[in-house]
Amino acid sequence: MERLILILLLINFTLSFLILDLLNRSSFIGFLDVGQGSSVLIYNPKLQILYDTGPQGFKIISSLNKFMPFYDRTIDLIIISHPDKDHYGGLFSILNRFNVRLFIISPLISEESNYKLLLDKIEKLKIPIITLKAGDEIKTNYEDILVLNPEIEKFKSDNQTSLVLKIYKNNKTFLLTGDIDQKVEKYLIEKYGELLNSDYLLIPHHGSKYSSSYEFLKITGNILSIIQVGKNKYGHPHTEVIERLEKLNKKYWRTDIHGELIIK
């Protein structure tokens, strides 16, 4: 009898913990610290979206464990901005640990060998894959996501066909940019103008000087610009980008210095 009471108390405690955990979890966007790569968690209590997965499995798994309940092993949607390993490499480990319901990728057909292996694995797991391009939209109960790029008829390289997303969430706006370069930035400014104006900007290509033109930085990242970067051989973020941000009096956050950033 005493053992039964103890078991019932443990069950009651566990259920109370899970309910409190769910009630305390709010909707947020997390710019994760995954080293030299990018990953953004778009989280709400009913749906989890991951934009890119960083280069390494252990880093992205460690980050996800911080912000997702231990009992939740489902990611509803993963968006891969483009087929560069520092944006999709962590996905192999994610597929071993989480149930993924849907993938979104850029329409660009890539011959990169590891990326093809990844797509094969996703296909074997029978996870649906869809492609999105400029003009498409994703709507949830918590987020409205506009796809601003790629323009397949205009751009052909991996970086230039990165999925660029404008996100409306919690009365804030976010611009996620993959690895687009200044040529794409110029095109987006000409096509969308003030629609690019956003509170938070994910700096393109980890702060490469070939991205983040003065004009592009001027129109977005009004509250904060985020540079997802780690130790690297490329010199990211380049001095030129930091100087442009400072000339515009733009505040910026570096994941290699400040760690992950959670915006509720």
C-alpha positions in Angstrom: 0.0 0.0 0.0 2.8 2.4 0.9 4.6 1.6 -2.4 1.4 2.3 -4.3 1.0 5.7 -2.6 4.6 6.5 -3.4 4.1 5.6 -7.1 1.0 7.7 -7.3 2.8 10.6 -5.7 5.6 10.3 -8.2 3.1 10.2 -11.1 1.4 13.2 -9.7 4.7 15.1 -9.3 5.7 14.2 -12.9 2.4 15.3 -14.4 2.6 18.6 -12.4 6.1 19.2 -13.6 5.2 18.6 -17.2 2.1 20.9 -17.0 4.1 23.7 -15.3 6.9 23.2 -17.9 4.4 23.6 -20.7 2.8 26.7 -19.1 6.2 28.3 -18.5 7.4 27.8 -22.1 6.8 30.9 -24.2 7.1 31.6 -27.9 10.6 32.8 -28.9 13.3 32.9 -31.6 16.7 31.6 -30.6 19.9 32.4 -32.5 21.9 29.4 -31.4 25.6 29.2 -30.8 26.7 26.4 -33.2 30.3 27.6 -34.0 31.1 28.6 -37.5 27.7 28.1 -39.0 24.1 29.1 -38.6 21.0 27.8 -36.8 17.9 29.6 -35.7 15.1 28.0 -33.5 11.7 29.4 -34.1 9.8 28.0 -31.1 6.3 28.1 -29.9 4.5 25.7 -27.4 2.8 23.8 -30.3 5.3 24.0 -33.1 9.1 23.9 -33.5 10.8 25.2 -36.7 14.5 25.1 -37.2 16.2 27.2 -39.8 19.6 25.6 -40.6 21.4 23.2 -38.2 25.0 24.4 -38.0 28.0 22.3 -39.1 28.3 19.7 -36.2 25.8 17.3 -34.6 27.0 17.7 -31.0 26.7 21.5 -31.0 23.2 21.6 -32.4 22.0 18.8 -30.2 23.5 20.5 -27.1 21.7 23.8 -28.1 18.3 22.1 -28.7 18.5 20.3 -25.4 18.7 23.7 -23.7 15.5 25.0 -25.2 13.3 22.0 -25.9 11.7 19.9 -23.2 13.5 16.6 -22.6 10.4 14.7 -23.4 9.8 16.4 -26.8 11.6 14.6 -29.5 9.8 16.1 -32.5 10.8 19.0 -34.7 7.9 19.9 -36.9 9.7 21.7 -39.7 13.4 22.1 -40.7 14.3 24.6 -43.3 17.7 24.3 -44.9 18.7 27.7 -46.4 21.1 26.2 -48.9 23.4 23.2 -49.4 26.5 24.4 -47.5 27.7 22.1 -44.7 27.9 24.8 -42.1 24.2 25.2 -42.6 23.1 21.6 -42.8 25.9 19.4 -41.3 24.2 19.0 -37.9 21.1 17.5 -39.5 22.5 13.9 -39.6 22.6 13.9 -35.8 19.2 15.5 -35.5 17.7 12.8 -37.7 19.1 10.2 -35.3 17.6 11.9 -32.2 14.5 13.6 -33.3 11.4 12.9 -35.3 11.2 15.5 -38.1 7.8 16.0 -39.8 8.7 18.1 -42.8 11.7 19.6 -44.7 11.8 22.7 -46.7 14.8 23.3 -49.0 15.9 25.7 -51.8 14.9 24.6 -55.3 18.5 24.6 -56.4 19.7 21.1 -57.4 23.1 20.5 -55.7 25.7 17.9 -56.6 27.5 18.3 -53.2 28.0 14.7 -52.1 27.2 15.0 -48.4 24.1 17.0 -49.2 22.9 14.3 -51.6 23.6 11.7 -48.8 21.4 13.8 -46.5 18.5 14.0 -49.0 18.8 10.2 -49.5 18.6 9.6 -45.7 15.5 11.9 -45.5 13.9 10.0 -48.4 14.6 6.7 -46.7 12.9 8.0 -43.5 9.9 8.9 -45.7 9.9 12.5 -44.5 8.3 14.9 -46.9 10.5 17.4 -48.7 9.1 20.5 -50.4 10.9 23.4 -52.1 10.0 27.1 -51.6 10.9 30.2 -53.6 10.3 33.9 -53.5 6.6 34.7 -53.0 5.7 31.6 -50.9 4.4 31.9 -47.4 4.3 29.8 -44.2 1.6 30.6 -41.6 1.2 29.2 -38.1 -0.8 30.3 -35.1 2.3 32.2 -33.8 4.3 33.2 -36.9 3.8 34.6 -40.4 6.8 33.8 -42.6 7.4 35.3 -46.0 9.9 33.8 -48.5 11.8 36.6 -50.2 14.4 34.5 -52.0 15.5 32.5 -54.0 14.7 33.9 -57.4 15.8 30.8 -59.4 15.5 32.5 -62.8 17.9 35.2 -61.7 20.5 33.5 -59.4 22.1 30.1 -59.7 24.9 29.7 -57.1 24.4 27.9 -53.7 24.8 31.1 -51.7 22.7 33.3 -54.0 19.8 30.9 -53.8 19.7 30.9 -50.0 16.2 30.9 -48.6 15.7 34.4 -47.2 12.8 34.7 -44.7 10.9 37.7 -43.3 9.3 36.5 -40.0 6.5 38.3 -38.1 6.4 36.9 -34.5 5.5 38.3 -31.1 5.0 41.8 -32.6 8.6 41.8 -33.8 10.1 41.2 -37.2 13.2 39.2 -38.2 15.1 38.8 -41.5 17.0 35.5 -41.9 19.4 35.6 -44.8 21.5 32.4 -45.3 24.7 33.2 -47.2 23.4 35.8 -49.8 25.9 38.2 -51.3 25.7 41.9 -52.1 24.3 41.2 -55.6 21.3 39.5 -54.1 21.0 42.2 -51.4 20.8 44.8 -54.1 18.1 42.9 -55.9 16.1 42.4 -52.7 16.3 46.1 -52.0 15.1 47.0 -55.5 12.3 44.4 -55.4 11.0 44.8 -51.8 12.2 48.1 -50.5 10.8 48.9 -47.1 9.5 45.3 -46.7 13.1 44.4 -45.8 12.9 46.8 -42.8 13.1 44.5 -39.8 13.9 44.7 -36.1 16.4 41.9 -36.1 18.8 40.9 -38.9 20.7 37.7 -39.2 23.9 39.1 -40.9 24.4 37.2 -44.2 27.3 34.8 -44.6 28.7 35.1 -41.0 29.9 38.6 -41.6 31.6 38.1 -44.9 32.7 41.4 -46.5 31.1 40.2 -49.8 27.7 40.5 -48.1 26.2 43.1 -45.7 26.4 46.1 -48.0 26.0 49.6 -46.4 22.6 50.0 -48.1 21.4 46.6 -46.9 22.4 47.1 -43.3 20.9 50.6 -43.4 17.4 49.2 -44.2 17.3 46.4 -41.6 18.5 45.3 -38.2 17.0 48.3 -36.5 17.1 46.9 -33.0 20.0 44.4 -33.4 22.0 42.5 -36.0 23.2 39.0 -35.2 26.4 37.5 -36.5 26.4 33.7 -36.2 30.1 32.9 -36.3 32.8 30.7 -34.6 36.5 30.1 -34.9 37.2 30.1 -38.6 39.9 30.4 -41.3 38.0 33.0 -43.3 38.4 36.0 -41.0 34.7 36.2 -40.4 33.3 38.6 -39.4 35.4 40.8 -41.7 36.5 44.2 -40.4 34.6 45.9 -43.2 31.2 44.6 -42.0 31.9 45.6 -38.4 32.9 49.1 -39.6 29.7 49.4 -41.7 27.6 48.5 -38.7 29.4 51.0 -36.4 29.1 53.7 -39.0 25.4 53.2 -39.1 25.3 53.1 -35.2 23.8 49.6 -35.4 24.1 47.3 -32.4 25.3 43.8 -33.1 25.6 40.5 -31.3 28.3 37.9 -32.0 27.6 34.3 -31.0 31.3 33.6 -30.7 31.6 36.2 -28.0 28.2 36.5 -26.5 26.7 33.0 -27.0 23.2 32.2 -28.0 20.5 34.9 -28.2 16.9 34.4 -27.2 14.3 36.9 -28.3 10.8 36.5 -26.8 
